[in-house]
Amino acid sequence: MKILIVDDHHIIREGMRPVLTRLEPGVEVLEAGNFEEALWIASRNPELDLVLLDLRLPDVAGFAALSGLQERFPSLPVVVMSGEDDPELVRSAIDRGALGYIPKSSSGEVILGALRLVLSGGTYVPREAIERASGASPPPQHSPDEVSQRLGITPRQAEVLALLLAGKSNKLISRELNLAESTVKNHVAAVFKALNVTTRVQAVLAAAKLGIRS
């Protein structure tokens, strides 16, 4: 496995190395201190498995680095690592193609769990952002039947929602529930309609505001 860290602070890059080597034996960690260097390294390492990207780089502004990587390497998974956990920032990053958003204040175990989720095909959204979006403490967990009645969806769709909120991809949901992936897509579409959203991150935040969590 080969991972690229893009951050202008060498302390952050050095601090991430021992964490990333715990993902699996033989992990190779590459480093870039700015966007141009990241592009250079990515172009010479087509076998990259993942990019960890800081949003604040010296040679680009805002989401330019994320957009640039998406345009040049559309199949390369990118996870944002940032010192900020504002829900709108998280939503914008995921909507622009990031497969995860990890606050730099996260523990090593949280970072590892988030990266394993992304590498397995899921999407990671920090719990802190969800709770801030809901403006409340973590809500109690609801059963599929309770969620079904509250949103006007079927119990099966409620189960799909729970796995979606846990960051699972459609493929992983189909395996866990023993459903065809096309069926899962239909259930996800019904859940989005019930929540009046169009993306997974919007669904996570909308469910949080309703007191629904995975």
PyRosetta script that sets phi, psi and omega in degrees:
from pyrosetta import init, pose_from_sequence

init()
pose = pose_from_sequence("MKILIVDDHHIIREGMRPVLTRLEPGVEVLEAGNFEEALWIASRNPELDLVLLDLRLPDVAGFAALSGLQERFPSLPVVVMSGEDDPELVRSAIDRGALGYIPKSSSGEVILGALRLVLSGGTYVPREAIERASGASPPPQHSPDEVSQRLGITPRQAEVLALLLAGKSNKLISRELNLAESTVKNHVAAVFKALNVTTRVQAVLAAAKLGIRS")
pose.set_psi(1, 139.6)
pose.set_omega(1, -179.1)
pose.set_phi(2, -128.7)
pose.set_psi(2, 126.0)
pose.set_omega(2, -176.5)
pose.set_phi(3, -125.6)
pose.set_psi(3, 137.2)
pose.set_omega(3, 177.8)
pose.set_phi(4, -108.3)
pose.set_psi(4, 125.4)
pose.set_omega(4, 174.4)
pose.set_phi(5, -100.1)
pose.set_psi(5, 125.6)
pose.set_omega(5, 179.3)
pose.set_phi(6, -116.5)
pose.set_psi(6, 103.4)
pose.set_omega(6, -178.5)
pose.set_phi(7, -157.0)
pose.set_psi(7, 137.5)
pose.set_omega(7, -177.1)
pose.set_phi(8, -80.7)
pose.set_psi(8, -6.3)
pose.set_omega(8, 178.4)
pose.set_phi(9, -100.1)
pose.set_psi(9, 114.3)
pose.set_omega(9, -176.7)
pose.set_phi(10, -64.8)
pose.set_psi(10, -26.7)
pose.set_omega(10, 179.0)
pose.set_phi(11, -65.0)
pose.set_psi(11, -40.2)
pose.set_omega(11, 177.5)
pose.set_phi(12, -64.0)
pose.set_psi(12, -45.9)
pose.set_omega(12, -179.3)
pose.set_phi(13, -61.5)
pose.set_psi(13, -45.1)
pose.set_omega(13, -180.0)
pose.set_phi(14, -66.3)
pose.set_psi(14, -36.6)
pose.set_omega(14, 179.5)
pose.set_phi(15, -67.8)
pose.set_psi(15, -29.3)
pose.set_omega(15, -179.2)
pose.set_phi(16, -78.7)
pose.set_psi(16, -24.8)
pose.set_omega(16, -175.7)
pose.set_phi(17, -54.2)
pose.set_psi(17, -55.0)
pose.set_omega(17, -178.4)
pose.set_phi(18, -63.7)
pose.set_psi(18, -27.1)
pose.set_omega(18, 176.8)
pose.set_phi(19, -69.5)
pose.set_psi(19, -47.8)
pose.set_omega(19, -176.5)
pose.set_phi(20, -66.0)
pose.set_psi(20, -32.1)
pose.set_omega(20, 179.9)
pose.set_phi(21, -68.1)
pose.set_psi(21, -11.5)
pose.set_omega(21, 177.9)
pose.set_phi(22, -85.8)
pose.set_psi(22, -8.0)
pose.set_omega(22, -179.6)
pose.set_phi(23, -62.9)
pose.set_psi(23, -46.5)
pose.set_omega(23, 177.1)
pose.set_phi(24, -167.2)
pose.set_psi(24, 159.2)
pose.set_omega(24, -179.5)
pose.set_phi(25, -61.1)
pose.set_psi(25, 140.9)
pose.set_omega(25, 174.5)
pose.set_phi(26, 80.7)
pose.set_psi(26, 16.3)
pose.set_omega(26, 178.6)
pose.set_phi(27, -65.4)
pose.set_psi(27, 130.8)
pose.set_omega(27, 176.3)
pose.set_phi(28, -103.2)
pose.set_psi(28, 124.6)
pose.set_omega(28, -177.5)
pose.set_phi(29, -108.6)
pose.set_psi(29, 122.0)
pose.set_omega(29, 176.2)
pose.set_phi(30, -105.4)
pose.set_psi(30, 156.3)
pose.set_omega(30, -176.0)
pose.set_phi(31, -131.4)
pose.set_psi(31, 143.1)
pose.set_omega(31, 172.8)
pose.set_phi(32, -138.2)
pose.set_psi(32, 138.7)
pose.set_omega(32, -178.7)
pose.set_phi(33, -96.7)
pose.set_psi(33, -5.8)
pose.set_omega(33, 178.4)
pose.set_phi(34, -156.3)
pose.set_psi(34, 176.1)
pose.set_omega(34, -174.7)
pose.set_phi(35, -67.0)
pose.set_psi(35, -45.3)
pose.set_omega(35, -178.8)
pose.set_phi(36, -61.0)
pose.set_psi(36, -40.6)
pose.set_omega(36, 177.8)
pose.set_phi(37, -65.4)
pose.set_psi(37, -37.5)
pose.set_omega(37, 178.2)
pose.set_phi(38, -62.2)
pose.set_psi(38, -43.2)
pose.set_omega(38, 178.5)
pose.set_phi(39, -62.7)
pose.set_psi(39, -41.7)
pose.set_omega(39, -179.4)
pose.set_phi(40, -62.4)
pose.set_psi(40, -46.4)
pose.set_omega(40, -179.4)
pose.set_phi(41, -66.9)
pose.set_psi(41, -43.9)
pose.set_omega(41, -178.8)
pose.set_phi(42, -63.1)
pose.set_psi(42, -37.6)
pose.set_omega(42, -179.1)
pose.set_phi(43, -68.4)
pose.set_psi(43, -24.7)
pose.set_omega(43, -179.3)
pose.set_phi(44, -99.1)
pose.set_psi(44, 1.2)
pose.set_omega(44, 178.2)
pose.set_phi(45, -134.4)
pose.set_psi(45, 70.4)
pose.set_omega(45, -176.9)
pose.set_phi(46, -63.2)
pose.set_psi(46, -14.2)
pose.set_omega(46, -179.3)
pose.set_phi(47, -90.1)
pose.set_psi(47, 11.2)
pose.set_omega(47, 177.8)
pose.set_phi(48, -54.5)
pose.set_psi(48, 137.1)
pose.set_omega(48, 179.0)
pose.set_phi(49, -96.3)
pose.set_psi(49, -24.7)
pose.set_omega(49, -172.9)
pose.set_phi(50, -165.2)
pose.set_psi(50, 147.5)
pose.set_omega(50, 172.7)
pose.set_phi(51, -121.7)
pose.set_psi(51, 129.8)
pose.set_omega(51, 171.3)
pose.set_phi(52, -101.6)
pose.set_psi(52, 115.7)
pose.set_omega(52, -168.5)
pose.set_phi(53, -118.9)
pose.set_psi(53, 124.6)
pose.set_omega(53, 171.8)
pose.set_phi(54, -80.9)
pose.set_psi(54, 141.5)
pose.set_omega(54, -179.3)
pose.set_phi(55, -79.5)
pose.set_psi(55, -21.6)
pose.set_omega(55, -177.5)
pose.set_phi(56, -104.9)
pose.set_psi(56, 94.0)
pose.set_omega(56, 178.7)
pose.set_phi(57, -115.0)
pose.set_psi(57, 152.6)
pose.set_omega(57, -173.8)
pose.set_phi(58, -69.7)
pose.set_psi(58, -22.2)
pose.set_omega(58, -174.1)
pose.set_phi(59, -109.4)
pose.set_psi(59, 5.2)
pose.set_omega(59, 175.5)
pose.set_phi(60, -144.9)
pose.set_psi(60, 164.3)
pose.set_omega(60, -179.3)
pose.set_phi(61, -123.2)
pose.set_psi(61, 149.6)
pose.set_omega(61, 174.4)
pose.set_phi(62, 58.9)
pose.set_psi(62, -131.3)
pose.set_omega(62, -177.2)
pose.set_phi(63, -94.7)
pose.set_psi(63, 16.6)
pose.set_omega(63, -176.7)
pose.set_phi(64, -60.8)
pose.set_psi(64, -39.6)
pose.set_omega(64, -179.5)
pose.set_phi(65, -66.4)
pose.set_psi(65, -43.6)
pose.set_omega(65, 178.6)
pose.set_phi(66, -61.7)
pose.set_psi(66, -46.6)
pose.set_omega(66, 179.6)
pose.set_phi(67, -63.2)
pose.set_psi(67, -40.7)
pose.set_omega(67, -179.3)
pose.set_phi(68, -64.0)
pose.set_psi(68, -42.5)
pose.set_omega(68, 177.8)
pose.set_phi(69, -65.9)
pose.set_psi(69, -39.9)
pose.set_omega(69, 178.8)
pose.set_phi(70, -62.3)
pose.set_psi(70, -40.5)
pose.set_omega(70, -178.4)
pose.set_phi(71, -68.3)
pose.set_psi(71, -43.3)
pose.set_omega(71, -175.6)
pose.set_phi(72, -83.5)
pose.set_psi(72, -32.5)
pose.set_omega(72, -177.5)
pose.set_phi(73, -132.5)
pose.set_psi(73, 70.7)
pose.set_omega(73, -172.3)
pose.set_phi(74, -61.6)
pose.set_psi(74, -23.4)
pose.set_omega(74, -179.1)
pose.set_phi(75, -95.1)
pose.set_psi(75, 1.7)
pose.set_omega(75, -177.3)
pose.set_phi(76, -88.1)
pose.set_psi(76, 118.0)
pose.set_omega(76, 179.9)
pose.set_phi(77, -66.3)
pose.set_psi(77, 133.6)
pose.set_omega(77, 178.9)
pose.set_phi(78, -124.2)
pose.set_psi(78, 130.3)
pose.set_omega(78, 175.2)
pose.set_phi(79, -117.9)
pose.set_psi(79, 127.7)
pose.set_omega(79, 178.7)
pose.set_phi(80, -82.1)
pose.set_psi(80, 134.6)
pose.set_omega(80, 170.4)
pose.set_phi(81, -119.6)
pose.set_psi(81, 121.7)
pose.set_omega(81, -173.2)
pose.set_phi(82, -140.4)
pose.set_psi(82, 156.8)
pose.set_omega(82, 175.4)
pose.set_phi(83, -81.1)
pose.set_psi(83, -4.8)
pose.set_omega(83, -179.0)
pose.set_phi(84, -112.6)
pose.set_psi(84, 146.7)
pose.set_omega(84, 178.4)
pose.set_phi(85, -129.9)
pose.set_psi(85, 30.4)
pose.set_omega(85, 178.1)
pose.set_phi(86, -62.1)
pose.set_psi(86, 130.3)
pose.set_omega(86, -177.1)
pose.set_phi(87, -55.1)
pose.set_psi(87, -37.8)
pose.set_omega(87, -179.5)
pose.set_phi(88, -68.2)
pose.set_psi(88, -35.6)
pose.set_omega(88, 177.2)
pose.set_phi(89, -66.7)
pose.set_psi(89, -42.3)
pose.set_omega(89, 177.0)
pose.set_phi(90, -61.1)
pose.set_psi(90, -48.0)
pose.set_omega(90, -179.8)
pose.set_phi(91, -58.7)
pose.set_psi(91, -44.4)
pose.set_omega(91, -178.4)
pose.set_phi(92, -64.4)
pose.set_psi(92, -40.4)
pose.set_omega(92, -179.7)
pose.set_phi(93, -64.2)
pose.set_psi(93, -45.6)
pose.set_omega(93, -179.7)
pose.set_phi(94, -67.1)
pose.set_psi(94, -41.4)
pose.set_omega(94, 179.1)
pose.set_phi(95, -62.2)
pose.set_psi(95, -26.7)
pose.set_omega(95, 179.6)
pose.set_phi(96, -89.6)
pose.set_psi(96, 4.8)
pose.set_omega(96, 172.7)
pose.set_phi(97, 114.5)
pose.set_psi(97, -6.6)
pose.set_omega(97, 176.8)
pose.set_phi(98, -65.6)
pose.set_psi(98, 142.2)
pose.set_omega(98, -179.7)
pose.set_phi(99, -94.9)
pose.set_psi(99, 0.6)
pose.set_omega(99, 177.9)
pose.set_phi(100, -171.8)
pose.set_psi(100, 161.9)
pose.set_omega(100, 179.0)
pose.set_phi(101, -141.4)
pose.set_psi(101, 111.4)
pose.set_omega(101, -174.9)
pose.set_phi(102, -115.6)
pose.set_psi(102, 118.5)
pose.set_omega(102, 174.7)
pose.set_phi(103, -64.9)
pose.set_psi(103, 141.2)
pose.set_omega(103, -179.0)
pose.set_phi(104, -66.3)
pose.set_psi(104, -16.9)
pose.set_omega(104, 178.9)
pose.set_phi(105, -79.3)
pose.set_psi(105, -3.5)
pose.set_omega(105, -177.5)
pose.set_phi(106, -66.4)
pose.set_psi(106, 149.2)
pose.set_omega(106, 176.6)
pose.set_phi(107, -72.7)
pose.set_psi(107, 165.1)
pose.set_omega(107, 178.1)
pose.set_phi(108, -59.2)
pose.set_psi(108, -38.6)
pose.set_omega(108, -179.6)
pose.set_phi(109, -66.3)
pose.set_psi(109, -39.5)
pose.set_omega(109, 178.3)
pose.set_phi(110, -65.8)
pose.set_psi(110, -42.5)
pose.set_omega(110, 179.4)
pose.set_phi(111, -61.9)
pose.set_psi(111, -45.2)
pose.set_omega(111, 179.1)
pose.set_phi(112, -62.2)
pose.set_psi(112, -43.6)
pose.set_omega(112, 178.7)
pose.set_phi(113, -62.2)
pose.set_psi(113, -41.3)
pose.set_omega(113, 179.8)
pose.set_phi(114, -64.3)
pose.set_psi(114, -44.2)
pose.set_omega(114, -178.4)
pose.set_phi(115, -68.9)
pose.set_psi(115, -37.7)
pose.set_omega(115, 176.8)
pose.set_phi(116, -64.3)
pose.set_psi(116, -37.4)
pose.set_omega(116, 177.4)
pose.set_phi(117, -63.1)
pose.set_psi(117, -46.2)
pose.set_omega(117, 179.9)
pose.set_phi(118, -64.2)
pose.set_psi(118, -45.2)
pose.set_omega(118, -178.4)
pose.set_phi(119, -65.8)
pose.set_psi(119, -22.3)
pose.set_omega(119, 177.5)
pose.set_phi(120, -88.0)
pose.set_psi(120, 0.0)
pose.set_omega(120, 177.0)
pose.set_phi(121, 107.6)
pose.set_psi(121, 3.8)
pose.set_omega(121, -179.2)
pose.set_phi(122, -94.5)
pose.set_psi(122, -174.7)
pose.set_omega(122, 177.6)
pose.set_phi(123, -128.9)
pose.set_psi(123, 132.0)
pose.set_omega(123, -177.7)
pose.set_phi(124, -105.4)
pose.set_psi(124, 125.9)
pose.set_omega(124, 174.0)
pose.set_phi(125, -121.1)
pose.set_psi(125, 127.4)
pose.set_omega(125, -176.6)
pose.set_phi(126, -64.2)
pose.set_psi(126, 136.9)
pose.set_omega(126, 179.6)
pose.set_phi(127, -58.2)
pose.set_psi(127, -34.6)
pose.set_omega(127, -179.0)
pose.set_phi(128, -59.5)
pose.set_psi(128, -41.3)
pose.set_omega(128, -179.7)
pose.set_phi(129, -67.0)
pose.set_psi(129, -37.3)
pose.set_omega(129, 178.8)
pose.set_phi(130, -64.4)
pose.set_psi(130, -44.5)
pose.set_omega(130, -178.4)
pose.set_phi(131, -67.1)
pose.set_psi(131, -37.8)
pose.set_omega(131, 178.0)
pose.set_phi(132, -67.8)
pose.set_psi(132, -35.2)
pose.set_omega(132, 178.4)
pose.set_phi(133, -66.4)
pose.set_psi(133, -35.1)
pose.set_omega(133, -179.2)
pose.set_phi(134, -81.3)
pose.set_psi(134, -17.5)
pose.set_omega(134, 179.5)
pose.set_phi(135, 67.6)
pose.set_psi(135, 27.0)
pose.set_omega(135, -177.0)
pose.set_phi(136, -149.4)
pose.set_psi(136, 172.6)
pose.set_omega(136, 175.0)
pose.set_phi(137, -72.9)
pose.set_psi(137, 165.1)
pose.set_omega(137, -178.0)
pose.set_phi(138, -53.1)
pose.set_psi(138, 125.0)
pose.set_omega(138, -177.6)
pose.set_phi(139, -75.2)
pose.set_psi(139, 159.3)
pose.set_omega(139, 177.2)
pose.set_phi(140, -68.6)
pose.set_psi(140, 154.1)
pose.set_omega(140, 179.3)
pose.set_phi(141, -77.1)
pose.set_psi(141, 138.4)
pose.set_omega(141, -179.9)
pose.set_phi(142, -107.7)
pose.set_psi(142, 148.8)
pose.set_omega(142, 177.6)
pose.set_phi(143, -75.0)
pose.set_psi(143, 159.0)
pose.set_omega(143, 176.8)
pose.set_phi(144, -54.9)
pose.set_psi(144, -37.5)
pose.set_omega(144, 179.9)
pose.set_phi(145, -65.2)
pose.set_psi(145, -40.4)
pose.set_omega(145, 178.8)
pose.set_phi(146, -65.3)
pose.set_psi(146, -44.1)
pose.set_omega(146, 178.8)
pose.set_phi(147, -64.5)
pose.set_psi(147, -40.8)
pose.set_omega(147, 179.4)
pose.set_phi(148, -58.2)
pose.set_psi(148, -47.8)
pose.set_omega(148, -179.5)
pose.set_phi(149, -66.6)
pose.set_psi(149, -38.2)
pose.set_omega(149, -176.0)
pose.set_phi(150, -69.9)
pose.set_psi(150, -38.6)
pose.set_omega(150, -176.0)
pose.set_phi(151, -98.0)
pose.set_psi(151, -9.9)
pose.set_omega(151, -178.1)
pose.set_phi(152, 73.4)
pose.set_psi(152, 35.4)
pose.set_omega(152, 177.3)
pose.set_phi(153, -119.2)
pose.set_psi(153, 170.2)
pose.set_omega(153, -179.3)
pose.set_phi(154, -76.7)
pose.set_psi(154, 158.8)
pose.set_omega(154, 176.1)
pose.set_phi(155, -56.9)
pose.set_psi(155, -37.4)
pose.set_omega(155, 178.1)
pose.set_phi(156, -63.8)
pose.set_psi(156, -42.1)
pose.set_omega(156, 177.6)
pose.set_phi(157, -65.1)
pose.set_psi(157, -32.3)
pose.set_omega(157, 175.9)
pose.set_phi(158, -66.3)
pose.set_psi(158, -37.0)
pose.set_omega(158, 176.6)
pose.set_phi(159, -65.9)
pose.set_psi(159, -40.7)
pose.set_omega(159, 176.9)
pose.set_phi(160, -61.7)
pose.set_psi(160, -42.7)
pose.set_omega(160, 178.6)
pose.set_phi(161, -59.7)
pose.set_psi(161, -43.7)
pose.set_omega(161, -179.3)
pose.set_phi(162, -59.9)
pose.set_psi(162, -41.7)
pose.set_omega(162, 179.3)
pose.set_phi(163, -72.3)
pose.set_psi(163, -34.4)
pose.set_omega(163, 175.8)
pose.set_phi(164, -62.6)
pose.set_psi(164, -41.7)
pose.set_omega(164, 179.4)
pose.set_phi(165, -67.0)
pose.set_psi(165, -24.1)
pose.set_omega(165, 177.3)
pose.set_phi(166, -82.7)
pose.set_psi(166, 0.5)
pose.set_omega(166, 176.6)
pose.set_phi(167, 90.1)
pose.set_psi(167, 7.6)
pose.set_omega(167, -176.7)
pose.set_phi(168, -73.3)
pose.set_psi(168, 142.4)
pose.set_omega(168, 175.3)
pose.set_phi(169, -75.8)
pose.set_psi(169, 167.1)
pose.set_omega(169, 177.9)
pose.set_phi(170, -59.4)
pose.set_psi(170, -37.8)
pose.set_omega(170, -179.7)
pose.set_phi(171, -64.3)
pose.set_psi(171, -43.5)
pose.set_omega(171, 180.0)
pose.set_phi(172, -68.9)
pose.set_psi(172, -36.4)
pose.set_omega(172, 177.7)
pose.set_phi(173, -64.3)
pose.set_psi(173, -41.9)
pose.set_omega(173, -179.0)
pose.set_phi(174, -62.8)
pose.set_psi(174, -37.4)
pose.set_omega(174, 178.7)
pose.set_phi(175, -69.0)
pose.set_psi(175, -44.4)
pose.set_omega(175, -175.4)
pose.set_phi(176, -67.8)
pose.set_psi(176, -36.1)
pose.set_omega(176, -178.2)
pose.set_phi(177, -98.0)
pose.set_psi(177, 0.4)
pose.set_omega(177, 179.9)
pose.set_phi(178, 58.2)
pose.set_psi(178, 49.3)
pose.set_omega(178, 179.5)
pose.set_phi(179, -122.2)
pose.set_psi(179, 155.6)
pose.set_omega(179, 173.0)
pose.set_phi(180, -66.7)
pose.set_psi(180, 145.6)
pose.set_omega(180, -178.7)
pose.set_phi(181, -61.8)
pose.set_psi(181, -33.1)
pose.set_omega(181, 177.8)
pose.set_phi(182, -64.7)
pose.set_psi(182, -36.2)
pose.set_omega(182, 177.5)
pose.set_phi(183, -66.7)
pose.set_psi(183, -41.0)
pose.set_omega(183, 178.1)
pose.set_phi(184, -61.5)
pose.set_psi(184, -42.1)
pose.set_omega(184, 178.8)
pose.set_phi(185, -59.3)
pose.set_psi(185, -40.4)
pose.set_omega(185, 178.8)
pose.set_phi(186, -65.7)
pose.set_psi(186, -40.1)
pose.set_omega(186, 178.0)
pose.set_phi(187, -65.4)
pose.set_psi(187, -41.2)
pose.set_omega(187, 178.7)
pose.set_phi(188, -62.6)
pose.set_psi(188, -41.4)
pose.set_omega(188, 178.6)
pose.set_phi(189, -61.5)
pose.set_psi(189, -39.8)
pose.set_omega(189, 178.9)
pose.set_phi(190, -66.7)
pose.set_psi(190, -38.9)
pose.set_omega(190, 178.0)
pose.set_phi(191, -65.1)
pose.set_psi(191, -44.9)
pose.set_omega(191, 177.8)
pose.set_phi(192, -58.0)
pose.set_psi(192, -42.0)
pose.set_omega(192, -179.4)
pose.set_phi(193, -64.3)
pose.set_psi(193, -41.4)
pose.set_omega(193, -179.2)
pose.set_phi(194, -65.7)
pose.set_psi(194, -34.2)
pose.set_omega(194, -179.8)
pose.set_phi(195, -89.9)
pose.set_psi(195, -7.6)
pose.set_omega(195, -178.3)
pose.set_phi(196, 60.9)
pose.set_psi(196, 48.7)
pose.set_omega(196, 179.2)
pose.set_phi(197, -132.0)
pose.set_psi(197, 171.3)
pose.set_omega(197, -179.8)
pose.set_phi(198, -127.7)
pose.set_psi(198, -7.7)
pose.set_omega(198, -180.0)
pose.set_phi(199, -132.5)
pose.set_psi(199, 165.3)
pose.set_omega(199, -179.5)
pose.set_phi(200, -66.1)
pose.set_psi(200, -41.4)
pose.set_omega(200, 179.9)
pose.set_phi(201, -64.1)
pose.set_psi(201, -42.2)
pose.set_omega(201, 176.9)
pose.set_phi(202, -60.5)
pose.set_psi(202, -37.6)
pose.set_omega(202, 178.9)
pose.set_phi(203, -65.2)
pose.set_psi(203, -42.4)
pose.set_omega(203, 179.5)
pose.set_phi(204, -61.8)
pose.set_psi(204, -46.2)
pose.set_omega(204, -177.8)
pose.set_phi(205, -70.1)
pose.set_psi(205, -39.2)
pose.set_omega(205, 179.2)
pose.set_phi(206, -65.3)
pose.set_psi(206, -40.9)
pose.set_omega(206, 178.1)
pose.set_phi(207, -64.5)
pose.set_psi(207, -37.9)
pose.set_omega(207, 179.0)
pose.set_phi(208, -61.4)
pose.set_psi(208, -40.8)
pose.set_omega(208, -180.0)
pose.set_phi(209, -65.6)
pose.set_psi(209, -25.0)
pose.set_omega(209, 178.6)
pose.set_phi(210, -90.9)
pose.set_psi(210, 0.6)
pose.set_omega(210, -178.9)
pose.set_phi(211, 78.9)
pose.set_psi(211, 23.7)
pose.set_omega(211, -179.5)
pose.set_phi(212, -109.9)
pose.set_psi(212, 129.8)
pose.set_omega(212, 178.2)
pose.set_phi(213, -139.7)
pose.set_psi(213, 171.2)
pose.set_omega(213, -179.1)
pose.set_phi(214, -75.7)
pose.dump_pdb("model.pdb")
